[in-house]
Amino acid sequence: MPTVHLLDYVAGNIRSLVNAIEKVGYEVEWVKSPEDVAKADKLILPGVGHFGHCLTQFINAGYVEPIKQHIEAGKPFMGICVGLQALFEGSEENPAVSGLGVVPGRLQKFNDSDKSVPHIGWNSANPSSEGGLAADQSLYGLRPDSKYYYVHSYAAPYVKGQLEKEGWEVATGRYGDEEFIGAIAKGNVFATQFHPEKSGAAGLRVIKAFLDGKRIQQLPSAPPAQERKEGLTRRVIACLDVRTNDQGDLVVTKGDQYDVREKSNSEVRNLGKPVQMAQKYYNQGADEVTFLNITSFRDTPLKDQPMVEILRQTSSTVFVPLTIGGGIRDTKDPETGKMVPALEVATLYFKSGADKVSIGSDAVTAAEEYYANNRTLSGNTAIETISGAYGNQAVVVSVDPKRVYVSSPDDTTHHTVRTSYPGPNGEEYAWYACTIHGGRTTRDFDVIQLVTAVEAMGAGEILLNCIDKDGTNSGFDLELIRSVKAAIKIPVIASSGAGNAGHFRQVFEETNVDAALGAGMFHRGEWTVKQVKDVLAEEGLMTRKFEDIDL
């Protein structure tokens, strides 16, 4: 097999990139020292996380001059995410740290006054009209009717014609009213702000085009420019609750209010095998797949090898983001007695193919301590340590609130909503109490307190469940979603209660939620992900279309 050199100088899910490279017919050789760079013909520089942290590691390891020499020698070079950002002169994320200066300009943070930040999801990468490409040509396989997976808070703003005058071809995306650089190419250099390894068939096509040296290709077809829909799509996520059944096998299960045993025989409800079901949802067009390990890690996640293997197998064939939740916390190794920090636990899953980790009960405990210490960050919580190393986009906080009805907001110190669904005694107000231990324990702590605290700690996304809605197939709790979205700037995923495509349409039309998640309706075969997306598209809501691999 032909080879490509990969430089893994920062923390990140490199496993997915390796799988994608192998999928398109190449073998990876690792760059382990600055001296190895000279041996590379084709070189890929990935990166996830904080610009200053990544570039500082890169500089301290002695890679700056070897990389510049590789580029100046005319050898193929590709940067991904922070690998693209590194090519610029610098970033607002850390003004004290310089980039490589290969591309003029600096990165800026997205304006969060009208949208969620980080920018997470599927967006465009359309070649600018100022470059030299003809209307029927593509740049490294980029297509105007495809969507690509982005996850970042900082971007290089696009100024019409500025970089094109320097000989660069530029592809752009639009987030809100901001147009930014999604990909850039000049000579032997190509870089993407999006993650091609997580962009399904569209991303695999881009990786293969770069490795095959096919910079310019003819488009098979493309919609007219006036018909292209730019901007962030509505994400539809498939969630798999995974647990060990009574025979010791990991299965996908689902229940009402977290009860996953069959009432007839008390067996754990078995809806299928995790890897195969994840593959099915990927083929149906799921934008992300989430695994929530709902009973494992009782001793230590470090010994949970079956779940690690599920991630490894899934990431080899499913090229969209994967999230793993359950047991991401400081833990004790039962064999050595040594305390293992949450960051090390998360690293195990990132190396196995996860792109994000989901933190649940421990986030509630950390948030309570945050308020007890006058909103002072400790610096050592799981959220802070993991987001500090991998970036806040890698940390999801899973919230399990339940309604507590009150007659008046004066009856509680918690944040209330006026509800259209009165309580058992006609109460017109409710607050949402956080729960832990899979909903079994309720805390005197509300959901708004929680989400604002974890946002301050560095969480990048909220997975917003609702115990009252879970398993009911009655639709999402729109009142809960609106109140949480109004309180924070980071993205929110609506969860719990989806029973049909109309519920997805409703939550996207009646709230400004960033994504919506389904589980039981997909597992039982009542609806497919594709059918949900078709309904959304019919209502004029922009979604990503699934593409077959045509490599």
Rosetta blueprint (number, residue, H / E / L):
1 M L
2 P L
3 T E
4 V E
5 H E
6 L E
7 L E
8 D L
9 Y L
10 V L
11 A L
12 G L
13 N L
14 I H
15 R H
16 S H
17 L H
18 V H
19 N H
20 A H
21 I H
22 E H
23 K H
24 V L
25 G L
26 Y L
27 E E
28 V E
29 E E
30 W E
31 V E
32 K L
33 S L
34 P H
35 E H
36 D H
37 V H
38 A L
39 K L
40 A L
41 D L
42 K L
43 L E
44 I E
45 L E
46 P L
47 G L
48 V L
49 G L
50 H L
51 F H
52 G H
53 H H
54 C H
55 L H
56 T H
57 Q H
58 F H
59 I H
60 N H
61 A L
62 G L
63 Y L
64 V H
65 E H
66 P H
67 I H
68 K H
69 Q H
70 H H
71 I H
72 E H
73 A L
74 G L
75 K L
76 P L
77 F E
78 M E
79 G E
80 I E
81 C L
82 V H
83 G H
84 L H
85 Q H
86 A L
87 L L
88 F L
89 E L
90 G E
91 S E
92 E L
93 E L
94 N L
95 P L
96 A L
97 V L
98 S E
99 G L
100 L L
101 G L
102 V L
103 V L
104 P L
105 G L
106 R E
107 L E
108 Q E
109 K E
110 F L
111 N L
112 D L
113 S L
114 D L
115 K L
116 S L
117 V L
118 P L
119 H E
120 I E
121 G E
122 W E
123 N E
124 S L
125 A L
126 N E
127 P E
128 S L
129 S L
130 E L
131 G L
132 G L
133 L L
134 A L
135 A L
136 D L
137 Q E
138 S E
139 L E
140 Y L
141 G L
142 L L
143 R L
144 P L
145 D L
146 S L
147 K L
148 Y E
149 Y E
150 Y E
151 V E
152 H E
153 S L
154 Y E
155 A E
156 A L
157 P E
158 Y L
159 V L
160 K L
161 G L
162 Q L
163 L L
164 E H
165 K H
166 E H
167 G L
168 W L
169 E E
170 V E
171 A E
172 T E
173 G E
174 R E
175 Y E
176 G L
177 D L
178 E E
179 E E
180 F E
181 I E
182 G E
183 A E
184 I E
185 A E
186 K E
187 G L
188 N L
189 V E
190 F E
191 A E
192 T E
193 Q L
194 F L
195 H L
196 P H
197 E H
198 K H
199 S L
200 G H
201 A H
202 A H
203 G H
204 L H
205 R H
206 V H
207 I H
208 K H
209 A H
210 F H
211 L H
212 D L
213 G L
214 K L
215 R L
216 I E
217 Q E
218 Q E
219 L L
220 P L
221 S L
222 A L
223 P L
224 P L
225 A H
226 Q H
227 E H
228 R L
229 K L
230 E L
231 G L
232 L L
233 T L
234 R L
235 R E
236 V E
237 I E
238 A E
239 C E
240 L E
241 D E
242 V E
243 R E
244 T E
245 N L
246 D L
247 Q L
248 G L
249 D L
250 L E
251 V E
252 V E
253 T E
254 K L
255 G L
256 D E
257 Q L
258 Y L
259 D E
260 V L
261 R E
262 E L
263 K L
264 S L
265 N L
266 S L
267 E L
268 V E
269 R L
270 N L
271 L L
272 G E
273 K L
274 P H
275 V H
276 Q H
277 M H
278 A H
279 Q H
280 K H
281 Y H
282 Y H
283 N H
284 Q H
285 G L
286 A L
287 D L
288 E E
289 V E
290 T E
291 F E
292 L E
293 N E
294 I L
295 T L
296 S L
297 F L
298 R L
299 D L
300 T L
301 P H
302 L H
303 K H
304 D L
305 Q H
306 P H
307 M H
308 V H
309 E H
310 I H
311 L H
312 R H
313 Q H
314 T H
315 S H
316 S L
317 T L
318 V L
319 F L
320 V L
321 P L
322 L E
323 T E
324 I E
325 G E
326 G L
327 G L
328 I L
329 R L
330 D L
331 T E
332 K E
333 D L
334 P L
335 E L
336 T L
337 G L
338 K L
339 M E
340 V E
341 P L
342 A H
343 L H
344 E H
345 V H
346 A H
347 T H
348 L H
349 Y H
350 F H
351 K H
352 S H
353 G L
354 A L
355 D L
356 K E
357 V E
358 S E
359 I E
360 G L
361 S H
362 D H
363 A H
364 V H
365 T H
366 A H
367 A H
368 E H
369 E H
370 Y H
371 Y H
372 A H
373 N L
374 N L
375 R L
376 T L
377 L L
378 S L
379 G L
380 N L
381 T L
382 A H
383 I H
384 E H
385 T H
386 I H
387 S H
388 G H
389 A H
390 Y H
391 G L
392 N H
393 Q H
394 A H
395 V E
396 V E
397 V E
398 S E
399 V E
400 D L
401 P E
402 K E
403 R E
404 V E
405 Y E
406 V E
407 S L
408 S L
409 P H
410 D H
411 D H
412 T L
413 T L
414 H L
415 H L
416 T E
417 V E
418 R E
419 T L
420 S L
421 Y L
422 P L
423 G L
424 P L
425 N L
426 G L
427 E L
428 E L
429 Y E
430 A E
431 W E
432 Y E
433 A E
434 C E
435 T E
436 I E
437 H L
438 G L
439 G L
440 R L
441 T E
442 T E
443 R E
444 D E
445 F E
446 D E
447 V H
448 I H
449 Q H
450 L H
451 V H
452 T H
453 A H
454 V H
455 E H
456 A H
457 M H
458 G L
459 A L
460 G L
461 E E
462 I E
463 L E
464 L E
465 N L
466 C L
467 I L
468 D L
469 K L
470 D L
471 G L
472 T L
473 N L
474 S L
475 G L
476 F L
477 D L
478 L H
479 E H
480 L H
481 I H
482 R H
483 S H
484 V H
485 K H
486 A H
487 A H
488 I L
489 K L
490 I L
491 P L
492 V E
493 I E
494 A E
495 S L
496 S L
497 G L
498 A L
499 G L
500 N L
501 A H
502 G H
503 H H
504 F H
505 R H
506 Q H
507 V H
508 F H
509 E H
510 E H
511 T L
512 N L
513 V L
514 D L
515 A E
516 A E
517 L E
518 G E
519 A L
520 G H
521 M H
522 F H
523 H H
524 R L
525 G L
526 E L
527 W L
528 T L
529 V H
530 K H
531 Q H
532 V H
533 K H
534 D H
535 V H
536 L H
537 A H
538 E H
539 E L
540 G L
541 L L
542 M L
543 T L
544 R L
545 K L
546 F L
547 E L
548 D L
549 I L
550 D L
551 L L
